[in-house]
Amino acid sequence: MKKSSYPMRLLKYINKKARQSFGKTRNSTDVCELRRFIGEKLDPGAYLDAYPDVADAGVNPFDHWIEFGLKEGRQFPGLHVKRGAEAENAVGSNWNIFYLENDIVATRLLKTAARIPQSILKQIDHQSRYENAVYACGAHAVAHLRQINANDLYDRDGLDLQRLFSSFETRPYSIIVIPFLVAGGAEKYSADLFDALQSLCATPVLVIVTEQNEKDAIGWRELSILKPFHGAQMIYWKDLCSGPSYSNPDTLARFLNSLRPNILLVVNSRVGLDAVAQYGRGLSQFARIACAFFSLGLNGRYPTYGVAYPRRVLPFAIAFTDNEPMAKSLDQLYGPIPGQGIRVIPPCLRPCDEQQYAARIGARLQHLAKPSPVKNWLWISRVEPLKGTSILAELASARQADIFHVFGPLQADADGMGLIATNIQIHDLVSDVPAADFTFYNGFVFTSLFEGMPNIVLEMSQHAIPMVLAEVGGLKDTFNEEAVVFVKHLDSAKETAGEFSNALDRVISLSPDATVAMATAARAQALARHSPNEHRRHVAAAFLQG
């Protein structure tokens, strides 16, 4: 027998206190209830076997555990215990909460391990055909492996299961995993995918937001680009995981496995991509998985998910993108990997109606009929270096008589980006680009260093405004030189700004008829490739056919 960890004098004291003061030092109904609960459910001998020093003292094991063992961190065999803040967060009908003096205790019985059912062993054997690693311990050892209650794993991860499964009404047919609800191209792209799936399948779609809690996402409903999400079943993953487990792909993969959706789309979510990379073989047994990749970054700098993940997820998932150049790059790099292949799903454009566009053409002609010596140029994007703010700063410096109006969320210090010139005016985010009036501006300037297929350009094509665009991403798959003025990036921001300045001069020199013809061509070309009908056709071909 294990030697006692208590001195004999202390053992006698414990024995006396446990016999004389139980129920008096904590004169609480819940103390009695806890005593009754463990007395009815647990084996006193198991506690004495676990702690020989208590057995040596001759003390009642139940009284000892409540008076002393609980404080000392001793575990009563067969009982799962939480105290304090952890106890307050314990959820589910299998937890029993006791309010003791200066303490809160949550307890539940641990299930005794039973033999693994033959049906489970058969599933494991079947899975070994696809992944030999499941028998790493030895085929005959599987039936004797230690079993862990799944609820214990969820508790370890801090996952609020009760709240999680009550967050949506029905099992979803499709799941879209995204990181944020913000004004961004990937977010709009995801919202349009949601809309297309709802329209095509008429079945529930669940949206899982992995990097943002509900409090931080407040205000997203005011963004017109996210309007399709208004009726979505939505889960904020960070709100349901009390600790860092929200970034654990194992937790997310187990949740996805429990829902078994038919379609699983991951757009820019790191934990979602990790879940597919690590558990895609199992998830793909019931779901058609697809992961979005928009670009490869800029000459090895600013690496994107398109660099880090395709090789890891392509064996289990479709790689889809919004532009042809990225699809070609993925095919050259990863095409030989066996899997579902690579698809292009151009982004969706919500067109203005013919009457509204005619009104915008009329307003543009009126503006051109009253030329102003000061030219006003429109720039809309996230305000950050990757969007070509250095080019914008050089362009403003070269054209002191012009004013450049910058709209978008500020992602970096304006001074550090050189955007404090007197002829650069920084404004708030445009929450509803399709409904805005841009007649005041002479043209739209897009200076981004690299892109997939920028949504803002598609939206601006509906505003009867000349567009001067950096030659990036998939823009040339949609527009030609009749519709927009393209500018190539040169070796330096100053040189590229010079090319942009020449392009702005070209726009200014256009006649009113030529300006209207250019704007109208841009609208027609955008609709030909990005209309809602075209978008739904591409979504159906990628996810619902074959």
Secondary structure, 3 states (H helix, E strand, C coil): CCCCCCCHHHHHHHHHHHHHHCCCCCCCHHHHHHHHHHHHHCCHHHHHHHCHHHHHHCCCHHHHHHHHHHHHCCCCCCEEEEECHHHHCCCCCCCEEEEECCEEEEEEECCCCCCCCHHHHHHHHHHCCCCHHHHCCCCCCHHHCCCCCHHHHHHHHCECHHHHHCCCCCCCCEEEEECCCCCCHHHHHHHHHHHHHHHHHCCCEEEEECCCCCCCCCCHHHCHHHHHHHHCEEEEHHHHECCHHHHCHHHHHHHHHHHCCCEEEEECCHHHHHHHHHHHHHHCCCCEEEEECCCCCECCECCCHHHHCHHHHCCCEEEEECCHHHHHHHHHHHCCCCCCCEEECCCCCCCCCHHHHHHHHHHHHHHHHCCCCCCEEEEECCECHHHCHHHHHHHHHHCCCCEEEEECCECCCCCCCCCCCCCEEEECCCCCHHHCCCCCCCEEEECCCCCCCCHHHHHHCCCCCCEEEECCCCHHHHCCCCCCEEECCCCCHHHHHHHHHHHHHHHHHCCHHHHHHHHHHHHHHHHHHHCHHHHHHHHHHHHCCC
